[in-house]
Amino acid sequence: MAQKKIIMIAWVCGILASVVVLSCVLTAVSRSPSFSWTANMLSDLGDSTKPAISGNGADSMFNSGLIIGGVLLLVFAVGRLVVGGVLQRLGTIILLLGAIALAGIGVFTQSEGDIHIYVAGAFFGLSALSFFLIGVGLILAKFKKFGLLTVVMGLLVGIPWVLVSVYTGWAIPETLSAGVIFIWVVFEGVRLCISK
């Protein structure tokens, strides 16, 4: 009984991760003196060397939201390891690595150099790959509709990056991709909680 409660708490952490990250990012945007959706990256909000964008506490709000959200997503992924077959578990391990990368975005801000780009790219890339593996695993386990939705959402994580050439900043594709990731995490958290 206690183990089931712990697992349920882990699944709820996925829902909380989504709320924390999206709330903190939007709060950071509202606090920023000069953030532009078309000219900036979201990560500009967390770079204290750019006070015109990251001022008024936007940097602390942004970075702490990503770190806390990454930890909560990590707990969700650990809790998700108890469900599904081999492909779903492999996908969940990759999602777990993506959660570490998400926290890394808040730890290694843009001012840290290339490592920031690596952890940000890892978050989006690992999330998309994890959705594909989890989705195929769900389809094979007879959860065809949600499995197909999961595969499609994995593809949708990558589609906004086509927009990068349209804008000078990356904030819009970053937000769209992250939105897809966190919508899926909420769906999956709710689905798992309801199924138990």
C-alpha positions as a Markdown table, in Angstrom:
| # | Residue | x | y | z |
|---|---|---|---|---|
| 1 | Met | 0.0 | 0.0 | 0.0 |
| 2 | Ala | 2.8 | 2.5 | 0.9 |
| 3 | Gln | 4.6 | 1.7 | -2.3 |
| 4 | Lys | 1.5 | 2.5 | -4.4 |
| 5 | Lys | 1.2 | 5.8 | -2.6 |
| 6 | Ile | 4.8 | 6.6 | -3.3 |
| 7 | Ile | 4.4 | 5.7 | -7.0 |
| 8 | Met | 1.2 | 7.8 | -7.2 |
| 9 | Ile | 3.1 | 10.8 | -5.7 |
| 10 | Ala | 5.8 | 10.4 | -8.3 |
| 11 | Trp | 3.1 | 10.5 | -11.1 |
| 12 | Val | 1.6 | 13.6 | -9.6 |
| 13 | Cys | 5.1 | 15.2 | -9.6 |
| 14 | Gly | 4.9 | 15.1 | -13.4 |
| 15 | Ile | 1.8 | 17.2 | -13.3 |
| 16 | Leu | 3.5 | 19.6 | -10.8 |
| 17 | Ala | 6.6 | 19.8 | -13.0 |
| 18 | Ser | 4.5 | 21.0 | -15.8 |
| 19 | Val | 2.8 | 23.7 | -13.7 |
| 20 | Val | 6.0 | 24.8 | -12.1 |
| 21 | Val | 8.0 | 25.2 | -15.3 |
| 22 | Leu | 5.3 | 26.9 | -17.3 |
| 23 | Ser | 4.3 | 29.2 | -14.4 |
| 24 | Cys | 7.9 | 30.2 | -13.7 |
| 25 | Val | 8.7 | 30.9 | -17.3 |
| 26 | Leu | 5.6 | 33.0 | -17.9 |
| 27 | Thr | 6.3 | 34.9 | -14.6 |
| 28 | Ala | 9.8 | 35.5 | -15.7 |
| 29 | Val | 8.6 | 36.9 | -19.0 |
| 30 | Ser | 6.2 | 39.2 | -17.2 |
| 31 | Arg | 9.0 | 40.5 | -14.9 |
| 32 | Ser | 11.4 | 41.0 | -17.7 |
| 33 | Pro | 12.0 | 44.7 | -18.6 |
| 34 | Ser | 12.5 | 44.1 | -22.4 |
| 35 | Phe | 11.9 | 40.4 | -23.3 |
| 36 | Ser | 10.8 | 39.9 | -26.9 |
| 37 | Trp | 9.1 | 36.7 | -28.1 |
| 38 | Thr | 10.5 | 37.2 | -31.6 |
| 39 | Ala | 14.0 | 38.5 | -30.8 |
| 40 | Asn | 15.1 | 36.5 | -27.7 |
| 41 | Met | 15.6 | 33.0 | -26.5 |
| 42 | Leu | 13.8 | 31.9 | -23.3 |
| 43 | Ser | 17.2 | 31.3 | -21.8 |
| 44 | Asp | 17.9 | 35.1 | -22.1 |
| 45 | Leu | 15.5 | 35.4 | -19.1 |
| 46 | Gly | 17.9 | 33.3 | -17.0 |
| 47 | Asp | 21.2 | 35.0 | -18.0 |
| 48 | Ser | 22.1 | 37.5 | -15.3 |
| 49 | Thr | 24.7 | 39.1 | -17.6 |
| 50 | Lys | 21.8 | 40.5 | -19.6 |
| 51 | Pro | 20.0 | 42.6 | -17.0 |
| 52 | Ala | 17.9 | 44.4 | -19.6 |
| 53 | Ile | 16.1 | 41.1 | -20.2 |
| 54 | Ser | 16.7 | 39.2 | -17.0 |
| 55 | Gly | 16.2 | 42.0 | -14.5 |
| 56 | Asn | 13.5 | 42.3 | -11.8 |
| 57 | Gly | 14.2 | 38.8 | -10.6 |
| 58 | Ala | 13.3 | 37.2 | -14.0 |
| 59 | Asp | 16.6 | 35.3 | -13.9 |
| 60 | Ser | 16.0 | 33.7 | -10.5 |
| 61 | Met | 12.4 | 32.9 | -11.4 |
| 62 | Phe | 13.3 | 31.3 | -14.7 |
| 63 | Asn | 16.3 | 29.3 | -13.4 |
| 64 | Ser | 14.7 | 28.1 | -10.2 |
| 65 | Gly | 11.6 | 27.0 | -12.1 |
| 66 | Leu | 13.7 | 24.9 | -14.5 |
| 67 | Ile | 15.7 | 23.3 | -11.7 |
| 68 | Ile | 12.6 | 22.5 | -9.6 |
| 69 | Gly | 10.7 | 21.4 | -12.6 |
| 70 | Gly | 13.6 | 19.1 | -13.7 |
| 71 | Val | 13.7 | 17.5 | -10.2 |
| 72 | Leu | 9.9 | 17.0 | -10.2 |
| 73 | Leu | 10.1 | 15.5 | -13.8 |
| 74 | Leu | 12.9 | 13.2 | -12.6 |
| 75 | Val | 10.7 | 11.9 | -9.8 |
| 76 | Phe | 7.9 | 11.4 | -12.3 |
| 77 | Ala | 10.2 | 9.4 | -14.6 |
| 78 | Val | 11.4 | 7.2 | -11.7 |
| 79 | Gly | 7.8 | 6.5 | -10.8 |
| 80 | Arg | 6.9 | 5.7 | -14.4 |
| 81 | Leu | 9.6 | 3.1 | -14.6 |
| 82 | Val | 7.3 | 0.6 | -12.8 |
| 83 | Val | 4.8 | 0.5 | -15.8 |
| 84 | Gly | 5.1 | -0.8 | -19.3 |
| 85 | Gly | 7.3 | -3.2 | -21.2 |
| 86 | Val | 10.9 | -2.8 | -22.4 |
| 87 | Leu | 10.3 | 0.0 | -24.9 |
| 88 | Gln | 8.3 | 2.1 | -22.5 |
| 89 | Arg | 10.9 | 1.7 | -19.8 |
| 90 | Leu | 13.7 | 2.5 | -22.2 |
| 91 | Gly | 11.8 | 5.6 | -23.2 |
| 92 | Thr | 11.2 | 6.5 | -19.6 |
| 93 | Ile | 15.0 | 6.2 | -18.9 |
| 94 | Ile | 15.5 | 8.6 | -21.7 |
| 95 | Leu | 12.8 | 10.9 | -20.3 |
| 96 | Leu | 14.7 | 10.7 | -17.0 |
| 97 | Leu | 17.9 | 11.9 | -18.7 |
| 98 | Gly | 15.8 | 14.7 | -20.3 |
| 99 | Ala | 14.6 | 15.8 | -16.8 |
| 100 | Ile | 18.3 | 16.1 | -15.7 |
| 101 | Ala | 18.9 | 18.2 | -18.8 |
| 102 | Leu | 15.9 | 20.4 | -18.0 |
| 103 | Ala | 17.4 | 21.1 | -14.5 |
| 104 | Gly | 20.8 | 21.6 | -16.2 |
| 105 | Ile | 19.3 | 24.5 | -18.3 |
| 106 | Gly | 18.7 | 26.3 | -15.0 |
| 107 | Val | 22.1 | 25.4 | -13.6 |
| 108 | Phe | 24.2 | 26.1 | -16.6 |
| 109 | Thr | 22.8 | 29.5 | -17.8 |
| 110 | Gln | 23.8 | 31.0 | -21.2 |
| 111 | Ser | 26.7 | 32.8 | -19.5 |
| 112 | Glu | 28.2 | 29.4 | -18.8 |
| 113 | Gly | 28.9 | 29.0 | -22.6 |
| 114 | Asp | 28.3 | 26.0 | -24.8 |
| 115 | Ile | 27.2 | 23.6 | -22.0 |
| 116 | His | 24.0 | 25.6 | -21.9 |
| 117 | Ile | 23.3 | 24.8 | -25.5 |
| 118 | Tyr | 24.1 | 21.1 | -25.0 |
| 119 | Val | 21.7 | 20.7 | -22.0 |
| 120 | Ala | 18.9 | 22.6 | -23.8 |
| 121 | Gly | 19.3 | 20.6 | -26.9 |
| 122 | Ala | 19.4 | 17.4 | -24.9 |
| 123 | Phe | 16.2 | 18.3 | -23.1 |
| 124 | Phe | 14.2 | 18.7 | -26.3 |
| 125 | Gly | 15.9 | 15.9 | -28.2 |
| 126 | Leu | 15.7 | 13.4 | -25.4 |
| 127 | Ser | 12.1 | 14.2 | -24.7 |
| 128 | Ala | 11.1 | 13.7 | -28.4 |
| 129 | Leu | 13.0 | 10.4 | -28.5 |
| 130 | Ser | 11.4 | 9.2 | -25.2 |
| 131 | Phe | 7.9 | 10.0 | -26.6 |
| 132 | Phe | 8.6 | 7.9 | -29.7 |
| 133 | Leu | 9.8 | 4.9 | -27.6 |
| 134 | Ile | 7.1 | 5.2 | -25.0 |
| 135 | Gly | 4.5 | 5.6 | -27.7 |
| 136 | Val | 5.5 | 2.6 | -29.7 |
| 137 | Gly | 5.7 | 0.6 | -26.4 |
| 138 | Leu | 2.1 | 1.8 | -25.6 |
| 139 | Ile | 0.9 | 0.7 | -29.0 |
| 140 | Leu | 2.5 | -2.7 | -28.6 |
| 141 | Ala | 0.8 | -3.0 | -25.1 |
| 142 | Lys | -2.6 | -2.4 | -26.7 |
| 143 | Phe | -2.9 | 1.3 | -25.7 |
| 144 | Lys | -3.1 | 2.2 | -29.4 |
| 145 | Lys | -4.8 | 5.6 | -29.2 |
| 146 | Phe | -2.6 | 7.1 | -26.4 |
| 147 | Gly | 0.5 | 5.4 | -27.9 |
| 148 | Leu | -0.2 | 7.0 | -31.3 |
| 149 | Leu | -0.8 | 10.4 | -29.6 |
| 150 | Thr | 2.5 | 10.0 | -27.8 |
| 151 | Val | 4.4 | 9.3 | -31.0 |
| 152 | Val | 2.7 | 12.3 | -32.7 |
| 153 | Met | 3.5 | 14.5 | -29.8 |
| 154 | Gly | 7.2 | 13.4 | -30.0 |
| 155 | Leu | 7.1 | 14.6 | -33.6 |
| 156 | Leu | 5.4 | 17.8 | -32.6 |
| 157 | Val | 8.3 | 18.6 | -30.3 |
| 158 | Gly | 10.5 | 19.0 | -33.3 |
| 159 | Ile | 8.2 | 20.8 | -35.7 |
| 160 | Pro | 8.4 | 24.3 | -34.1 |
| 161 | Trp | 12.2 | 24.3 | -34.7 |
| 162 | Val | 11.4 | 24.9 | -38.4 |
| 163 | Leu | 10.3 | 28.3 | -37.2 |
| 164 | Val | 13.8 | 29.2 | -36.0 |
| 165 | Ser | 14.7 | 30.6 | -39.4 |
| 166 | Val | 11.5 | 32.8 | -39.4 |
| 167 | Tyr | 12.5 | 34.7 | -36.1 |
| 168 | Thr | 15.8 | 36.0 | -34.9 |
| 169 | Gly | 15.0 | 34.6 | -31.4 |
| 170 | Trp | 14.1 | 31.1 | -30.4 |
| 171 | Ala | 11.5 | 31.8 | -27.7 |
| 172 | Ile | 8.5 | 30.8 | -29.8 |
| 173 | Pro | 9.8 | 27.4 | -30.9 |
| 174 | Glu | 11.2 | 26.7 | -27.4 |
| 175 | Thr | 7.8 | 27.5 | -25.9 |
| 176 | Leu | 5.8 | 25.5 | -28.4 |
| 177 | Ser | 8.1 | 22.5 | -28.0 |
| 178 | Ala | 8.1 | 22.7 | -24.2 |
| 179 | Gly | 4.4 | 23.2 | -24.2 |
| 180 | Val | 4.0 | 19.9 | -26.1 |
| 181 | Ile | 6.3 | 18.1 | -23.7 |
| 182 | Phe | 4.5 | 19.3 | -20.6 |
| 183 | Ile | 1.1 | 18.7 | -22.0 |
| 184 | Trp | 2.0 | 15.1 | -22.6 |
| 185 | Val | 3.5 | 14.8 | -19.1 |
| 186 | Val | 0.2 | 16.1 | -17.6 |
| 187 | Phe | -1.8 | 13.7 | -19.8 |
| 188 | Glu | 0.4 | 10.8 | -18.8 |
| 189 | Gly | 0.4 | 11.7 | -15.1 |
| 190 | Val | -3.4 | 11.9 | -15.1 |
| 191 | Arg | -3.7 | 8.7 | -17.1 |
| 192 | Leu | -1.4 | 6.8 | -14.8 |
| 193 | Cys | -3.2 | 8.1 | -11.7 |
| 194 | Ile | -6.6 | 7.2 | -13.0 |
| 195 | Ser | -5.5 | 3.7 | -14.1 |
| 196 | Lys | -4.4 | 2.8 | -10.5 |
